[in-house]
């Protein structure tokens, strides 16, 4: 059995085996494995001179690109903890995260607190700083501390209990990542999935081709240009890619894709089937995981066709479905999804939040069920459940029906206050077309029962979800509640 090796050492070992092989390509240049390791070694020495010590938290607010990876590997080489953060956050959100993290250094964003040291994006160490390998003397107590806003919009840090080391062979086997693959990275690196998958892939020997952001045409052209074999997506990306492929079927070549992974949000069944048709069932993989690392399920397309709608069986961790009183529900019944580490060994701790624990099990905030074979199905996030006229409506189901419309780019379904019904179903539609309410009602009436059809609509050309597939429902709800408070449902 392979052993876990410090992350900084893994990069040095990778470079030693094949120094001239490409490691990362971004818009600026291609770094060989030796160049990447050398740049990380130099930067690690600079960070150490800045006072960064083992166990210190360092905020990394850099855009997608090689510079991001150089920074996090430099931190691992000296035993520090990277705390990834979006480089595009507005001041108040950025400062709220920094107040929780209390970093000794911020990379890429200038903090308002003058006592926190920082380095700007694009910083280059002096040429006199050596790039020779740094022998790890201490392993970071946590390999990452990502942020999460949760349903309330208040930030929290999720500090991983996994130290800064990795069993590469085991991880590569689980994720089907092979030495010599080319992984196209199109998700934001501050997001957990893109961060994890790309770091794991790099250390497994993949060449990372990193895009600055998700762009439908750029992704499809890049797949063909670099012959990408491995990619991670979220359903929003999958939908946009499928629509572009359908509109220009002869323009793009995606036949190089060997392994396509997706997660982060519910994937409508029509979209799942479209991707199975595109790349083949064995190539399509779905995971459902907590950022906290407590549990992860997996299902490939072949297994999904036998269990349509499922997110699979746990690869690690345990799952339980509970009723309102915390008692375990029978097979097939929908309730709170509760999770627990495999051996009850903590996988994380929060800064800025407290986990919701029920009888020793953690609630992830989603509703789901299990079939008699143990396969898990996600019905909805409990925080997003709409109760209208006594009926439960799961927004994901309505959103899936709406996004089947060829001119609907995205949809977010919310419950807004209603004097008669308690709440009514309202849909925010992302489209560049001149759609009408009646047209959309008629379209989804063929797919959903009457009470699930939105009673009100609004339209926008602005993207409703970010590149990680996330939407700020709390802020949308607050805005809608102010506008609809006390209103009556239309006749």
MOJO-V415840 format. One record per helix or strand of 2 or more residues. SS is the DSSP state (H for helix, E for strand). FROM is the first residue (numbers start at 1). TO is the last residue. If there is no record, write none. Layout:
SS,FROM,TO / SS,FROM,TO
//
This chain:
E,5,6 / H,7,17 / E,22,25 / E,30,32 / H,33,49 / E,57,60 / H,66,77 / E,81,84 / H,91,101 / E,105,107 / E,117,119 / E,145,148 / E,156,160 / E,165,166 / H,168,175 / E,182,185 / H,192,204 / E,207,210 / H,216,226 / E,230,234 / H,235,247 / E,259,263 / H,269,279 / H,281,283 / E,284,289 / E,296,300 / H,301,306 / E,310,316 / E,318,322 / E,335,340 / E,348,351 / E,357,358 / E,361,370 / E,376,381 / H,382,384 / E,386,388 / E,391,393 / H,395,403 / E,410,418 / E,422,430 / H,437,445 / H,450,452 / E,456,460 / H,473,484
//
